[in-house]
Amino acid sequence: MRSMNKIVFQVTQEGDGGYVVELCQNVREAVAGFFFDQTKPASVLFRLERDGVLVTA
């Protein structure tokens, strides 16, 4: 199986902000579980998406 250099997580931030430390730990566990029998990616990239409101009036 081919190894990956990077894996990307799309993260949607809710209005209350959330918890970054908890997110990082959950991602580490998910990556370790998914790649348990393979070479893990060299890096993990978070793409943060925030809900926003644009006032047009």
C-alpha positions as CSV (number, residue, x, y, z in Angstrom):
1,M,0.0,0.0,0.0
2,R,1.2,3.5,-0.8
3,S,2.3,5.8,2.0
4,M,1.0,9.4,2.4
5,N,3.0,12.5,3.1
6,K,0.1,14.5,4.4
7,I,-3.5,14.1,5.6
8,V,-6.1,16.9,5.7
9,F,-8.9,17.3,8.2
10,Q,-11.7,19.7,7.3
11,V,-12.7,21.3,10.7
12,T,-15.9,23.3,11.0
13,Q,-15.9,25.7,14.0
14,E,-19.2,26.1,15.8
15,G,-20.3,29.4,17.4
16,D,-19.0,28.6,20.8
17,G,-15.4,28.1,19.6
18,G,-14.8,24.4,20.6
19,Y,-11.7,22.9,22.1
20,V,-8.5,22.7,20.0
21,V,-6.6,20.4,22.4
22,E,-9.3,17.8,22.4
23,L,-9.5,18.0,18.6
24,C,-5.8,17.4,18.3
25,Q,-5.9,14.4,20.6
26,N,-8.9,12.9,18.7
27,V,-7.1,13.4,15.4
28,R,-3.9,11.7,16.7
29,E,-6.0,8.7,17.8
30,A,-7.9,8.5,14.5
31,V,-4.7,8.6,12.4
32,A,-3.1,6.0,14.6
33,G,-6.1,3.7,14.3
34,F,-6.6,4.1,10.6
35,F,-2.9,3.6,9.8
36,F,-2.2,1.0,12.4
37,D,-0.6,-1.4,9.9
38,Q,0.8,1.2,7.5
39,T,3.3,4.1,7.6
40,K,1.6,7.1,9.1
41,P,1.5,10.4,7.2
42,A,4.4,12.8,7.9
43,S,2.0,15.7,8.8
44,V,-1.6,16.5,9.5
45,L,-3.2,19.7,8.1
46,F,-6.3,21.2,9.6
47,R,-8.5,23.3,7.4
48,L,-10.6,25.5,9.7
49,E,-14.0,26.6,8.3
50,R,-15.9,29.2,10.3
51,D,-19.5,30.1,10.0
52,G,-19.9,33.8,9.3
53,V,-22.6,36.4,8.6
54,L,-22.3,39.2,6.2
55,V,-24.6,42.2,6.8
56,T,-25.6,43.7,3.5
57,A,-27.8,46.6,4.7
